Amino acid sequence: MLNFSKKLIHWYLQNKRELPWRQINDPYRIWLSEIILQQTRVEQGTPYYFKFTEAFPDIKSLADAHEDEVLKLWQGLGYYSRARNLHATAKKVAYELDGIFPDTYSEIKKLKGVGDYTASAIASICFDEAAAVVDGNVYRVLSRIFGVDTPIDSTPGKKEFKELAQHLIDPDDAANFNQAIMEFGATQCKPKNPYCLHCPFSEDCVAFQQGKIDKLPVKKGKIKVKNRFFNYLLFVTQEGETVLKQREDKGIWRRLFDFPLLETETDLLEEDFRESVKDLKIIGDADPVVFKELLLTEIILQQQNPIIHKLSHQKLHVKFWVIKLKNKSGLKTVSFEDFENFAVPRVIDRFMESFDYKDYMSN
Protein backbone atom coordinates (compact mmCIF):
# COMPACT_ATOMS: atom_id res chain seq x y z
CA MET A 1 0.00 0.00 0.00
CA LEU A 2 1.46 3.33 -1.07
CA ASN A 3 2.18 5.98 1.58
CA PHE A 4 1.04 3.70 4.41
CA SER A 5 3.50 5.19 6.90
CA LYS A 6 2.75 8.80 5.93
CA LYS A 7 -1.00 8.28 6.20
CA LEU A 8 -0.58 6.51 9.54
CA ILE A 9 1.68 9.20 11.02
CA HIS A 10 -0.68 11.92 9.80
CA TRP A 11 -3.54 10.18 11.61
CA TYR A 12 -1.41 9.89 14.74
CA LEU A 13 -0.43 13.54 14.86
CA GLN A 14 -4.10 14.48 14.61
CA ASN A 15 -5.48 11.92 17.09
CA LYS A 16 -2.79 10.87 19.57
CA ARG A 17 -3.51 10.85 23.29
CA GLU A 18 -1.44 13.14 25.47
CA LEU A 19 0.51 10.70 27.62
CA PRO A 20 3.27 11.71 30.07
CA TRP A 21 5.99 9.60 28.48
CA ARG A 22 5.33 11.16 25.07
CA GLN A 23 6.70 14.49 26.20
CA ILE A 24 10.23 13.12 26.63
CA ASN A 25 12.78 10.78 25.09
CA ASP A 26 14.63 9.89 28.30
CA PRO A 27 15.44 6.16 27.88
CA TYR A 28 14.93 5.47 31.59
CA ARG A 29 11.37 6.82 31.56
CA ILE A 30 10.51 5.34 28.18
CA TRP A 31 11.80 1.94 29.36
CA LEU A 32 9.84 2.29 32.62
CA SER A 33 6.62 3.14 30.76
CA GLU A 34 7.05 0.24 28.33
CA ILE A 35 7.61 -2.28 31.13
CA ILE A 36 4.57 -1.00 33.04
CA LEU A 37 2.39 -1.13 29.92
CA GLN A 38 3.29 -4.72 29.09
CA GLN A 39 -0.02 -6.57 29.51
CA THR A 40 -1.49 -3.47 31.18
CA ARG A 41 -3.94 -0.88 29.83
CA VAL A 42 -2.76 2.74 29.61
CA GLU A 43 -5.50 3.87 32.02
CA GLN A 44 -4.35 1.41 34.65
CA GLY A 45 -0.62 1.86 34.06
CA THR A 46 -0.39 5.66 34.07
CA PRO A 47 -0.83 6.13 37.86
CA TYR A 48 1.93 3.55 38.40
CA TYR A 49 4.21 5.45 36.04
CA PHE A 50 3.76 8.57 38.16
CA LYS A 51 4.30 6.63 41.41
CA PHE A 52 7.54 5.12 40.13
CA THR A 53 8.96 8.33 38.69
CA GLU A 54 8.17 10.14 41.92
CA ALA A 55 9.75 7.45 44.08
CA PHE A 56 12.63 6.76 41.67
CA PRO A 57 13.34 9.84 39.51
CA ASP A 58 16.33 8.16 37.86
CA ILE A 59 17.66 4.68 37.26
CA LYS A 60 20.21 4.90 40.08
CA SER A 61 17.52 5.53 42.70
CA LEU A 62 15.58 2.53 41.39
CA ALA A 63 18.71 0.38 41.50
CA ASP A 64 19.40 1.41 45.11
CA ALA A 65 15.89 0.53 46.29
CA HIS A 66 15.14 -2.69 48.15
CA GLU A 67 13.27 -5.28 46.09
CA ASP A 68 10.39 -5.35 48.59
CA GLU A 69 9.95 -1.60 48.09
CA VAL A 70 9.74 -2.07 44.33
CA LEU A 71 7.26 -4.93 44.65
CA LYS A 72 5.09 -2.92 47.05
CA LEU A 73 4.95 -0.02 44.61
CA TRP A 74 4.07 -2.47 41.81
CA GLN A 75 1.27 -4.06 43.85
CA GLY A 76 -1.93 -4.41 41.83
CA LEU A 77 -0.31 -4.44 38.38
CA GLY A 78 0.18 -8.20 38.30
CA TYR A 79 2.83 -10.19 36.40
CA TYR A 80 5.31 -9.42 39.18
CA SER A 81 8.25 -10.85 37.24
CA ARG A 82 8.13 -7.50 35.39
CA ALA A 83 8.92 -5.67 38.62
CA ARG A 84 11.73 -8.04 39.54
CA ASN A 85 13.22 -7.75 36.05
CA LEU A 86 12.81 -3.97 36.20
CA HIS A 87 14.82 -3.86 39.41
CA ALA A 88 17.50 -6.25 38.09
CA THR A 89 17.94 -4.21 34.91
CA ALA A 90 18.19 -0.96 36.88
CA LYS A 91 21.01 -2.50 38.90
CA LYS A 92 22.80 -3.65 35.76
CA VAL A 93 22.61 -0.24 34.08
CA ALA A 94 23.52 1.66 37.25
CA TYR A 95 26.33 -0.57 38.49
CA GLU A 96 27.70 -2.34 35.39
CA LEU A 97 27.06 0.18 32.61
CA ASP A 98 28.02 3.31 34.58
CA GLY A 99 24.43 4.51 34.56
CA ILE A 100 24.37 4.79 30.77
CA PHE A 101 21.36 3.15 29.12
CA PRO A 102 22.21 1.09 25.97
CA ASP A 103 21.46 3.02 22.77
CA THR A 104 20.94 0.30 20.14
CA TYR A 105 18.22 -2.28 19.61
CA SER A 106 20.64 -5.20 19.89
CA GLU A 107 22.13 -3.98 23.18
CA ILE A 108 18.79 -2.97 24.70
CA LYS A 109 17.37 -6.42 23.91
CA LYS A 110 20.07 -8.00 26.10
CA LEU A 111 18.58 -6.39 29.20
CA LYS A 112 16.56 -8.62 31.52
CA GLY A 113 12.83 -8.48 30.88
CA VAL A 114 13.25 -6.70 27.54
CA GLY A 115 12.01 -8.46 24.42
CA ASP A 116 11.80 -7.51 20.76
CA TYR A 117 8.85 -5.15 21.18
CA THR A 118 10.25 -3.17 24.12
CA ALA A 119 13.73 -2.97 22.60
CA SER A 120 12.27 -1.71 19.32
CA ALA A 121 10.16 0.92 21.09
CA ILE A 122 13.06 2.29 23.13
CA ALA A 123 15.52 2.20 20.23
CA SER A 124 13.16 4.08 17.93
CA ILE A 125 11.73 6.62 20.39
CA CYS A 126 14.98 7.48 22.16
CA PHE A 127 17.65 6.82 19.54
CA ASP A 128 15.85 7.12 16.15
CA GLU A 129 16.67 3.55 15.16
CA ALA A 130 14.29 2.14 12.55
CA ALA A 131 13.35 -0.97 14.54
CA ALA A 132 9.67 -1.80 14.02
CA VAL A 133 7.51 -2.70 17.01
CA VAL A 134 5.21 -5.70 16.86
CA ASP A 135 2.69 -6.40 19.62
CA GLY A 136 -0.99 -7.33 19.86
CA ASN A 137 -2.08 -3.96 18.52
CA VAL A 138 0.30 -4.17 15.56
CA TYR A 139 -0.74 -7.75 14.75
CA ARG A 140 -4.36 -6.62 14.62
CA VAL A 141 -3.72 -3.56 12.44
CA LEU A 142 -1.51 -5.31 9.92
CA SER A 143 -3.55 -8.50 9.71
CA ARG A 144 -6.75 -6.56 9.00
CA ILE A 145 -5.42 -3.94 6.63
CA PHE A 146 -3.24 -6.34 4.61
CA GLY A 147 -5.43 -9.43 5.02
CA VAL A 148 -2.74 -11.58 6.64
CA ASP A 149 -4.27 -14.76 8.07
CA THR A 150 -1.09 -16.47 9.24
CA PRO A 151 -1.60 -17.30 12.95
CA ILE A 152 0.02 -14.64 15.10
CA ASP A 153 0.97 -17.20 17.78
CA SER A 154 2.99 -19.29 15.33
CA THR A 155 6.68 -18.97 14.52
CA PRO A 156 6.01 -18.27 10.80
CA GLY A 157 3.39 -15.68 11.79
CA LYS A 158 5.68 -13.81 14.16
CA LYS A 159 8.37 -13.71 11.48
CA GLU A 160 5.97 -12.59 8.74
CA PHE A 161 4.49 -9.74 10.79
CA LYS A 162 7.88 -8.56 11.95
CA GLU A 163 9.15 -8.43 8.37
CA LEU A 164 6.01 -6.61 7.20
CA ALA A 165 6.26 -4.03 9.97
CA GLN A 166 9.96 -3.54 9.26
CA HIS A 167 9.19 -3.05 5.57
CA LEU A 168 6.54 -0.41 6.36
CA ILE A 169 8.38 1.65 8.97
CA ASP A 170 9.49 5.12 7.94
CA PRO A 171 13.29 5.16 8.52
CA ASP A 172 13.21 8.95 8.74
CA ASP A 173 10.48 9.03 11.39
CA ALA A 174 10.72 5.71 13.20
CA ALA A 175 9.63 7.08 16.58
CA ASN A 176 6.36 8.51 15.31
CA PHE A 177 5.68 5.49 13.11
CA ASN A 178 6.00 3.03 15.99
CA GLN A 179 3.93 5.15 18.34
CA ALA A 180 1.38 5.71 15.58
CA ILE A 181 0.79 2.05 14.81
CA MET A 182 0.50 1.21 18.51
CA GLU A 183 -1.93 4.08 19.07
CA PHE A 184 -3.94 3.18 15.97
CA GLY A 185 -4.43 -0.37 17.24
CA ALA A 186 -5.30 0.78 20.75
CA THR A 187 -7.84 3.48 19.90
CA GLN A 188 -8.98 3.07 16.27
CA CYS A 189 -8.54 -0.51 15.08
CA LYS A 190 -9.74 -1.97 18.38
CA PRO A 191 -10.39 -5.70 18.97
CA LYS A 192 -14.15 -5.13 19.12
CA ASN A 193 -16.17 -2.39 17.44
CA PRO A 194 -13.31 -0.71 15.56
CA TYR A 195 -14.06 2.67 13.96
CA CYS A 196 -14.04 1.37 10.39
CA LEU A 197 -16.29 4.05 8.89
CA HIS A 198 -13.90 6.78 10.03
CA CYS A 199 -10.71 4.90 9.25
CA PRO A 200 -8.14 6.41 6.84
CA PHE A 201 -7.45 2.89 5.50
CA SER A 202 -11.05 1.71 5.00
CA GLU A 203 -10.88 1.80 1.20
CA ASP A 204 -7.78 -0.40 1.18
CA CYS A 205 -8.38 -2.54 4.26
CA VAL A 206 -8.81 -6.18 3.19
CA ALA A 207 -10.70 -7.17 6.34
CA PHE A 208 -13.17 -4.28 6.00
CA GLN A 209 -13.75 -4.81 2.29
CA GLN A 210 -14.18 -8.56 2.67
CA GLY A 211 -16.14 -8.57 5.94
CA LYS A 212 -13.39 -10.26 7.94
CA ILE A 213 -12.96 -7.74 10.76
CA ASP A 214 -14.02 -10.27 13.41
CA LYS A 215 -11.91 -13.05 11.88
CA LEU A 216 -8.53 -11.33 11.94
CA PRO A 217 -6.00 -11.71 13.39
CA VAL A 218 -5.92 -15.51 13.53
CA LYS A 219 -4.68 -17.54 16.49
CA LYS A 220 -3.87 -21.26 16.48
CA GLY A 221 -5.55 -21.92 19.77
CA LYS A 222 -5.93 -20.80 23.35
CA ILE A 223 -3.83 -22.19 26.20
CA LYS A 224 -5.87 -24.27 28.63
CA VAL A 225 -6.67 -22.44 31.85
CA LYS A 226 -5.75 -24.29 35.06
CA ASN A 227 -8.10 -24.14 38.05
CA ARG A 228 -6.46 -23.86 41.49
CA PHE A 229 -8.14 -23.77 44.91
CA PHE A 230 -6.50 -21.52 47.52
CA ASN A 231 -7.48 -21.54 51.20
CA TYR A 232 -5.81 -18.68 53.07
CA LEU A 233 -5.44 -18.88 56.84
CA LEU A 234 -5.91 -15.37 58.22
CA PHE A 235 -4.79 -15.56 61.85
CA VAL A 236 -5.96 -12.92 64.32
CA THR A 237 -4.29 -12.76 67.74
CA GLN A 238 -5.42 -10.97 70.87
CA GLU A 239 -2.60 -8.49 70.24
CA GLY A 240 -3.90 -7.54 66.79
CA GLU A 241 -1.33 -9.54 64.87
CA THR A 242 -1.35 -12.04 62.03
CA VAL A 243 1.00 -14.36 60.14
CA LEU A 244 2.56 -13.40 56.82
CA LYS A 245 5.14 -15.30 54.81
CA GLN A 246 7.15 -14.42 51.75
CA ARG A 247 6.65 -16.67 48.74
CA GLU A 248 10.00 -18.12 47.66
CA ASP A 249 8.92 -20.64 45.01
CA LYS A 250 9.21 -19.76 41.32
CA GLY A 251 5.48 -19.88 40.67
CA ILE A 252 3.06 -16.97 40.78
CA TRP A 253 3.68 -14.00 43.10
CA ARG A 254 7.30 -14.85 43.85
CA ARG A 255 8.76 -12.64 46.62
CA LEU A 256 5.31 -11.26 47.54
CA PHE A 257 3.85 -11.81 51.00
CA ASP A 258 0.71 -13.80 51.68
CA PHE A 259 -1.03 -15.66 54.48
CA PRO A 260 -0.32 -19.34 55.22
CA LEU A 261 -1.88 -21.25 52.36
CA LEU A 262 -3.55 -24.60 51.98
CA GLU A 263 -4.03 -25.46 48.31
CA THR A 264 -6.56 -28.21 47.58
CA GLU A 265 -7.59 -30.04 44.43
CA THR A 266 -11.24 -28.98 44.77
CA ASP A 267 -13.28 -26.42 46.68
CA LEU A 268 -12.85 -27.03 50.41
CA LEU A 269 -16.08 -27.16 52.42
CA GLU A 270 -16.24 -25.89 55.98
CA GLU A 271 -16.82 -29.30 57.55
CA ASP A 272 -13.67 -30.65 55.87
CA PHE A 273 -11.40 -27.74 56.76
CA ARG A 274 -10.12 -28.89 60.15
CA GLU A 275 -9.19 -32.34 58.85
CA SER A 276 -7.49 -30.98 55.74
CA VAL A 277 -5.46 -28.34 57.55
CA LYS A 278 -4.46 -30.17 60.74
CA ASP A 279 -0.95 -31.14 59.61
CA LEU A 280 -0.18 -27.86 57.84
CA LYS A 281 3.01 -26.21 59.11
CA ILE A 282 2.82 -22.50 59.92
CA ILE A 283 5.81 -20.15 60.20
CA GLY A 284 7.01 -19.95 63.81
CA ASP A 285 9.53 -17.82 65.67
CA ALA A 286 11.85 -20.80 65.85
CA ASP A 287 10.54 -23.95 64.18
CA PRO A 288 7.33 -24.28 62.13
CA VAL A 289 4.18 -24.74 64.18
CA VAL A 290 1.80 -27.55 63.21
CA PHE A 291 -1.75 -26.27 62.86
CA LYS A 292 -3.33 -28.94 65.10
CA GLU A 293 -1.06 -27.84 67.95
CA LEU A 294 -2.38 -24.27 67.95
CA LEU A 295 -4.74 -23.22 70.72
CA LEU A 296 -7.79 -22.00 68.74
CA THR A 297 -10.91 -20.23 69.87
CA GLU A 298 -12.80 -20.06 66.59
CA ILE A 299 -12.51 -20.68 62.84
CA ILE A 300 -14.65 -18.49 60.62
CA LEU A 301 -15.13 -18.95 56.87
CA GLN A 302 -15.45 -15.48 55.38
CA GLN A 303 -17.42 -16.42 52.27
CA GLN A 304 -19.29 -19.54 51.19
CA ASN A 305 -18.43 -19.06 47.54
CA PRO A 306 -14.77 -18.64 46.57
CA ILE A 307 -13.44 -15.33 45.29
CA ILE A 308 -12.49 -15.85 41.65
CA HIS A 309 -9.14 -14.34 40.70
CA LYS A 310 -8.11 -14.75 37.06
CA LEU A 311 -4.51 -14.80 35.89
CA SER A 312 -3.27 -15.28 32.34
CA HIS A 313 -3.41 -19.09 32.37
CA GLN A 314 -4.79 -19.78 35.81
CA LYS A 315 -8.12 -19.34 37.54
CA LEU A 316 -7.81 -19.12 41.31
CA HIS A 317 -10.71 -20.01 43.60
CA VAL A 318 -9.80 -18.22 46.84
CA LYS A 319 -11.28 -18.61 50.32
CA PHE A 320 -10.21 -16.76 53.46
CA TRP A 321 -10.50 -18.60 56.77
CA VAL A 322 -10.17 -16.35 59.82
CA ILE A 323 -8.44 -18.15 62.70
CA LYS A 324 -8.92 -16.53 66.11
CA LEU A 325 -6.10 -17.39 68.55
CA LYS A 326 -6.02 -17.32 72.34
CA ASN A 327 -2.27 -16.82 72.19
CA LYS A 328 0.51 -16.69 69.60
CA SER A 329 1.53 -20.29 70.32
CA GLY A 330 5.04 -19.79 68.95
CA LEU A 331 3.92 -18.22 65.68
CA LYS A 332 5.99 -15.59 63.90
CA THR A 333 3.57 -12.66 63.69
CA VAL A 334 3.32 -9.14 62.33
CA SER A 335 1.00 -6.36 63.39
CA PHE A 336 -2.08 -5.62 61.28
CA GLU A 337 -1.09 -1.97 61.65
CA ASP A 338 2.02 -2.72 59.57
CA PHE A 339 0.18 -4.76 56.94
CA GLU A 340 0.21 -1.98 54.35
CA ASN A 341 4.02 -2.04 54.32
CA PHE A 342 4.07 -5.52 52.76
CA ALA A 343 3.66 -6.22 49.05
CA VAL A 344 0.82 -8.72 48.70
CA PRO A 345 -1.12 -10.21 45.75
CA ARG A 346 -4.01 -8.10 44.54
CA VAL A 347 -6.63 -10.66 45.64
CA ILE A 348 -5.41 -10.33 49.25
CA ASP A 349 -5.13 -6.55 49.04
CA ARG A 350 -8.73 -6.27 47.84
CA PHE A 351 -10.00 -8.59 50.56
CA MET A 352 -8.18 -6.66 53.26
CA GLU A 353 -9.69 -3.37 52.10
CA SER A 354 -12.97 -4.42 53.73
CA PHE A 355 -11.56 -6.58 56.54
CA ASP A 356 -11.38 -5.17 60.06
CA TYR A 357 -9.23 -7.39 62.26
CA LYS A 358 -10.61 -5.72 65.42
CA ASP A 359 -13.94 -7.44 64.82
CA TYR A 360 -12.21 -10.80 65.36
CA MET A 361 -9.85 -10.13 68.25
CA SER A 362 -10.49 -12.54 71.11
CA ASN A 363 -11.71 -11.12 74.38
Helices and strands as residue ranges (DSSP letters): H 4-15, G 20-23, H 27-37, H 42-55, H 59-64, H 67-74, H 81-91, I 92-96, H 105-108, H 116-127, H 136-146, H 155-168, H 174-187, G 196-198, H 206-209, G 213-215, E 226-236, E 241-242, E 245-246, E 257-258, E 261-264, H 270-277, E 281-282, E 289-290, G 291-293, E 296-301, E 307-310, E 314-325, E 334-335, G 336-341, H 346-353, G 357-360
